[in-house]
Amino acid sequence: MTTMVSDFERAMRKREPREEDLIRGATGDWEIILGLEVHAQVTSQAKLFSASSTKFGAEQNSQVSFVDAAMPGMLPVINRYCVEQAVRTGLGLKAQINLRSVFDRKNYFYPDLPQGYQISQFKQPIVGEGEVVLDMPDGRTVVVGIERLHLEQDAGKSLHDQHPSMSFVDLNRSGVALMEIVSKPDMRSAEEARAYVTKLRTILRYLGTCDGNMEEGSLRADVNVSVRKAGTPLGTRCEIKNVNSIRFIGQAIEYEARRQIDILEDGGAIVQETRLFDPKTGETRSMRSKEEAHDYRYFPDPDLLPLVLKQDEVDVIRASLPELPDEKKARLISAYGLSAYDATVLIGESARADFFEAVAKGRDAKLVANWVTGDFFAALNREGHSIEQSPVTAKQLGELLDLISDGTISGRIAKQIFDSMYKTGRDPSKIVEEEGLRQVTDFGAIEAAIDAVIAANPDKVEQTKVKPQLAGWFVGQVMKSTSGKANPQVVNEILARKLGLSSDG
């Protein structure tokens, strides 16, 4: 925790509460005020102040240098690449890059903190104010301010399940570079907090500065929660430490807000403290009283000079930035005529958008978007595959859509072929030929199938004359009798003529 105290005490960020976000209590409606401190592990092969490996899953205490273990006389040496990654992230967040920043010692005791202090940044961080824009499912846009991003080293890990009476310490993580990204208290619901972490993780992955793998601990959040009656001063906040799942972030906020409201409505007072979220019970519990900045006795680290950057160095990094999610979304909407919803889904991962664009080249973009966000993503989710693991390539999916467009197969048959493609990796044209799935466009064959259905259902014919919408039943029967191979457009045209209906009825 660094500067969130001053944020919450000074910030009445100008935003009217929405009725949908208010929580009903016994004494009226309450508003949640949320700010997050996200700890993102820097994507780097070496630690922040040593050359030790950062590889995940290595044998315990196998990636620990004398610096990481805080042996006497060992001096930290800054990892230039980690600094560049922090600057890159700051630029991706449209934030101010501070050309001069200072590393401080943050003093506290923890069994897995060998030095007895953490090298961090306090008053002069490497990155200043920025913003993250959230596109909410209901069409709203929410701008969440970034207060700062600073670099710091991670602690080790205490292991409490290895021995019945003792705890062990693994220092592999000790000294790993972290970016602490501190938001302003601009969020007003668990939904917005989940959207914020999701968007922030997407930006980090686009930039290549953090892999965002929360299950591995490389992205975790401290969640600051307070409640107030709308229009009243900000309330006392509690911090929920180290929440490592977007779903858990939402659950922790909802529980903690209700807990605080219940206390206040019973005449109690909120104690400023640090709490933990228990995913098994869905509850938060007290961990310790909340420290303030002075409790950490910050002072500039005497072993590290101020970090001074040149503007041209920052400009080189800026020039290397990829197209980021917001810009990519705007381009997909403009260039392909996609809806905001489809574009938002596609930019969730850069690989998704790349796959879509590879398929969409020279094709109906809306048809491509429907297939990519529909059947294709559904298959990935069902099988637990990433885009890179998909047995269906962009080239193959494009060929399948070409077969629909040129009338070789119907949309219904295409779904059957796609399932076969996903299971076998075969090309769609081979499946069509080997399984005899070409669409029937022979008017005579289709007319014969229609005549057979009409002859077998005279009662339905009479009903359809009264209720033309029942013609859909005949279409279904004809498609069934032809194993889905009949051209639906031809079926509708012939049926309309034989049943005495208009071609669009």
TAQUI-V832386 format. One record per residue. RES is the residue in three letters. SS is DSSP state (@ for helix, = for strand, . for the rest). D_FIRST is the distance of its C-alpha to the first C-alpha in Angstrom with 1 decimal. Layout:
res: (RES;RES)
ss: (SS;SS)
d_first: (D_FIRST;D_FIRST)
This chain:
res: (MET;THR;THR;MET;VAL;SER;ASP;PHE;GLU;ARG;ALA;MET;ARG;LYS;ARG;GLU;PRO;ARG;GLU;GLU;ASP;LEU;ILE;ARG;GLY;ALA;THR;GLY;ASP;TRP;GLU;ILE;ILE;LEU;GLY;LEU;GLU;VAL;HIS;ALA;GLN;VAL;THR;SER;GLN;ALA;LYS;LEU;PHE;SER;ALA;SER;SER;THR;LYS;PHE;GLY;ALA;GLU;GLN;ASN;SER;GLN;VAL;SER;PHE;VAL;ASP;ALA;ALA;MET;PRO;GLY;MET;LEU;PRO;VAL;ILE;ASN;ARG;TYR;CYS;VAL;GLU;GLN;ALA;VAL;ARG;THR;GLY;LEU;GLY;LEU;LYS;ALA;GLN;ILE;ASN;LEU;ARG;SER;VAL;PHE;ASP;ARG;LYS;ASN;TYR;PHE;TYR;PRO;ASP;LEU;PRO;GLN;GLY;TYR;GLN;ILE;SER;GLN;PHE;LYS;GLN;PRO;ILE;VAL;GLY;GLU;GLY;GLU;VAL;VAL;LEU;ASP;MET;PRO;ASP;GLY;ARG;THR;VAL;VAL;VAL;GLY;ILE;GLU;ARG;LEU;HIS;LEU;GLU;GLN;ASP;ALA;GLY;LYS;SER;LEU;HIS;ASP;GLN;HIS;PRO;SER;MET;SER;PHE;VAL;ASP;LEU;ASN;ARG;SER;GLY;VAL;ALA;LEU;MET;GLU;ILE;VAL;SER;LYS;PRO;ASP;MET;ARG;SER;ALA;GLU;GLU;ALA;ARG;ALA;TYR;VAL;THR;LYS;LEU;ARG;THR;ILE;LEU;ARG;TYR;LEU;GLY;THR;CYS;ASP;GLY;ASN;MET;GLU;GLU;GLY;SER;LEU;ARG;ALA;ASP;VAL;ASN;VAL;SER;VAL;ARG;LYS;ALA;GLY;THR;PRO;LEU;GLY;THR;ARG;CYS;GLU;ILE;LYS;ASN;VAL;ASN;SER;ILE;ARG;PHE;ILE;GLY;GLN;ALA;ILE;GLU;TYR;GLU;ALA;ARG;ARG;GLN;ILE;ASP;ILE;LEU;GLU;ASP;GLY;GLY;ALA;ILE;VAL;GLN;GLU;THR;ARG;LEU;PHE;ASP;PRO;LYS;THR;GLY;GLU;THR;ARG;SER;MET;ARG;SER;LYS;GLU;GLU;ALA;HIS;ASP;TYR;ARG;TYR;PHE;PRO;ASP;PRO;ASP;LEU;LEU;PRO;LEU;VAL;LEU;LYS;GLN;ASP;GLU;VAL;ASP;VAL;ILE;ARG;ALA;SER;LEU;PRO;GLU;LEU;PRO;ASP;GLU;LYS;LYS;ALA;ARG;LEU;ILE;SER;ALA;TYR;GLY;LEU;SER;ALA;TYR;ASP;ALA;THR;VAL;LEU;ILE;GLY;GLU;SER;ALA;ARG;ALA;ASP;PHE;PHE;GLU;ALA;VAL;ALA;LYS;GLY;ARG;ASP;ALA;LYS;LEU;VAL;ALA;ASN;TRP;VAL;THR;GLY;ASP;PHE;PHE;ALA;ALA;LEU;ASN;ARG;GLU;GLY;HIS;SER;ILE;GLU;GLN;SER;PRO;VAL;THR;ALA;LYS;GLN;LEU;GLY;GLU;LEU;LEU;ASP;LEU;ILE;SER;ASP;GLY;THR;ILE;SER;GLY;ARG;ILE;ALA;LYS;GLN;ILE;PHE;ASP;SER;MET;TYR;LYS;THR;GLY;ARG;ASP;PRO;SER;LYS;ILE;VAL;GLU;GLU;GLU;GLY;LEU;ARG;GLN;VAL;THR;ASP;PHE;GLY;ALA;ILE;GLU;ALA;ALA;ILE;ASP;ALA;VAL;ILE;ALA;ALA;ASN;PRO;ASP;LYS;VAL;GLU;GLN;THR;LYS;VAL;LYS;PRO;GLN;LEU;ALA;GLY;TRP;PHE;VAL;GLY;GLN;VAL;MET;LYS;SER;THR;SER;GLY;LYS;ALA;ASN;PRO;GLN;VAL;VAL;ASN;GLU;ILE;LEU;ALA;ARG;LYS;LEU;GLY;LEU;SER;SER;ASP;GLY)
ss: (.;.;.;@;@;@;@;@;@;@;.;.;.;.;.;.;.;.;@;@;@;.;=;=;=;.;.;=;=;=;=;=;=;=;=;=;=;=;=;=;=;.;.;.;.;=;.;.;.;.;.;.;=;.;.;.;.;.;.;.;.;.;.;.;.;.;.;.;.;.;.;.;.;.;.;.;.;.;.;@;@;@;@;@;@;@;@;@;@;@;@;@;.;.;.;.;=;.;.;=;=;.;.;=;=;=;=;.;.;.;.;.;.;.;.;.;=;=;=;=;.;.;.;.;.;.;=;.;.;=;=;=;=;=;=;.;.;.;.;.;=;=;=;=;=;=;=;=;=;=;=;=;=;.;.;.;=;=;=;.;.;.;.;.;.;.;.;=;=;=;.;.;.;.;.;.;=;=;=;=;=;=;=;.;.;.;=;.;.;@;@;@;@;@;@;@;@;@;@;@;@;@;@;@;@;@;@;.;.;.;.;.;.;@;@;@;.;.;=;=;=;=;=;=;=;=;=;=;=;.;.;.;.;.;.;.;.;=;=;=;=;=;=;.;.;@;@;@;@;@;@;@;@;@;@;@;@;@;@;@;@;@;@;@;@;.;.;.;.;.;.;.;=;=;=;=;=;=;.;.;.;.;=;=;=;=;=;=;=;.;.;.;@;@;@;@;.;.;=;=;.;.;.;.;.;.;=;=;.;.;@;@;@;@;@;@;@;@;@;.;.;.;.;.;@;@;@;@;@;@;@;@;@;@;@;@;.;.;.;@;@;@;@;@;@;@;.;.;.;@;@;@;@;@;@;@;@;@;@;@;.;.;.;.;@;@;@;@;@;@;@;@;@;@;@;@;@;@;@;@;@;@;@;.;.;.;@;@;@;.;.;.;.;@;@;@;@;@;@;@;@;@;@;@;@;.;.;.;.;.;@;@;@;@;@;@;@;@;@;@;@;@;@;@;.;.;.;@;@;@;@;@;@;@;@;.;.;.;.;=;.;.;@;@;@;@;@;@;@;@;@;@;@;@;@;@;.;@;@;@;@;@;@;@;@;@;.;@;@;@;@;@;@;@;@;@;@;@;@;@;@;.;.;.;.;=;.;@;@;@;@;@;@;@;@;@;@;@;@;.;.;.;.;.;.)
d_first: (0.0;3.8;6.7;6.9;8.6;11.3;11.8;12.7;14.8;16.7;16.9;19.9;20.2;24.0;24.6;27.3;26.5;28.7;30.8;30.0;26.3;27.0;27.1;30.2;30.1;32.9;32.3;31.8;29.3;25.5;23.1;19.7;16.8;14.3;11.4;10.0;7.5;10.3;10.6;14.2;16.3;18.5;22.1;23.7;26.3;24.8;21.5;19.5;21.3;24.3;27.0;26.3;26.7;23.9;26.5;25.4;27.5;29.0;30.4;27.9;27.2;29.5;27.1;25.9;27.0;27.3;24.3;22.2;23.7;23.1;26.8;28.0;28.7;26.9;25.3;22.8;24.4;22.4;23.3;24.7;24.7;20.9;20.6;23.2;21.4;18.2;20.7;22.6;19.6;18.9;22.6;22.6;20.1;22.4;19.7;20.3;20.6;20.0;22.9;21.4;17.9;16.9;15.3;13.7;13.5;10.5;12.6;12.5;15.2;15.5;19.0;18.2;16.4;19.7;18.8;16.9;14.2;12.3;13.5;10.8;11.0;9.7;12.4;14.6;13.3;16.1;15.9;15.7;16.6;18.3;19.2;20.0;23.3;23.8;27.4;27.7;30.6;32.4;32.6;29.9;27.6;24.1;22.1;18.3;16.8;14.4;12.3;11.7;11.9;11.2;12.8;11.8;13.8;13.5;14.5;17.9;18.8;20.3;23.5;24.7;27.7;29.8;31.5;32.5;31.3;28.9;25.7;25.8;23.3;23.4;22.1;23.0;19.5;18.4;17.9;17.9;16.4;13.4;12.6;9.1;10.5;8.7;11.4;12.8;13.7;17.0;17.8;20.2;21.2;20.5;22.9;21.1;17.8;20.0;21.8;18.6;17.5;21.2;21.7;18.7;20.0;23.5;22.6;20.9;24.1;26.4;24.9;25.1;21.6;20.3;22.6;20.4;21.9;19.6;22.2;21.7;17.9;17.7;15.8;13.4;11.0;8.4;10.4;9.9;13.5;15.6;19.4;22.0;25.6;26.3;26.6;25.0;21.9;18.5;17.9;15.4;12.7;11.6;9.0;11.1;9.9;11.6;14.3;16.7;19.3;19.8;22.2;19.9;17.3;20.1;21.4;18.1;17.8;21.5;21.5;18.5;19.9;23.3;22.2;20.7;23.9;26.1;24.7;25.0;28.5;29.5;28.8;25.7;22.3;18.8;16.8;13.0;11.9;10.3;13.1;14.7;17.1;20.6;22.5;25.7;25.7;23.6;21.7;18.3;18.4;16.6;14.7;13.6;12.9;9.5;8.4;8.1;7.9;11.5;11.2;10.1;13.1;12.2;15.5;17.0;18.1;21.9;22.9;21.7;23.2;21.4;21.5;24.2;25.3;28.6;29.0;31.7;29.4;27.0;30.2;31.4;28.2;28.5;32.1;31.3;29.1;30.6;31.5;28.3;28.3;28.9;31.7;33.2;33.3;35.1;37.5;38.3;39.2;41.2;43.0;43.7;43.8;41.2;39.7;36.1;35.5;37.2;35.4;32.0;33.0;34.3;31.4;28.9;29.7;31.4;34.0;35.0;35.7;37.6;39.7;40.6;41.7;43.8;45.6;45.9;47.7;51.1;50.6;49.9;46.2;46.0;47.9;45.7;42.5;44.0;44.8;41.6;39.3;41.8;43.9;42.1;38.5;39.9;41.5;38.4;36.4;39.3;39.7;36.0;36.7;34.8;36.7;37.5;39.1;41.3;45.0;45.8;45.5;45.1;48.7;50.0;48.3;49.7;53.2;52.9;52.2;55.1;57.4;56.4;57.0;60.4;61.5;61.9;59.7;58.5;54.9;55.5;56.9;54.1;51.6;53.9;54.1;50.3;49.9;52.5;50.8;47.5;49.2;51.5;50.2;53.6;54.4;55.2;58.6;59.7;58.6;60.6;63.7;63.5;62.9;65.1;62.5;63.9;64.0;67.5;68.6;72.4;73.5;76.4;74.3;71.7;74.5;76.2;73.0;72.7;76.3;75.9;73.0;74.9;78.1;76.3;74.6;77.1;75.5;72.1;74.0;75.4;72.1;70.5;73.2;71.9;68.2;67.6;64.0;65.4;66.3;62.9;64.3;67.1;64.7;62.8;66.1;67.3;64.1;64.3;67.9;67.1;64.1;61.9;63.7;65.5;64.2;62.7;63.8;67.4;67.3;66.2;68.9;71.7;70.7;70.6;74.1;75.5;74.0;75.0;71.5;70.0;68.0;64.7;65.4)
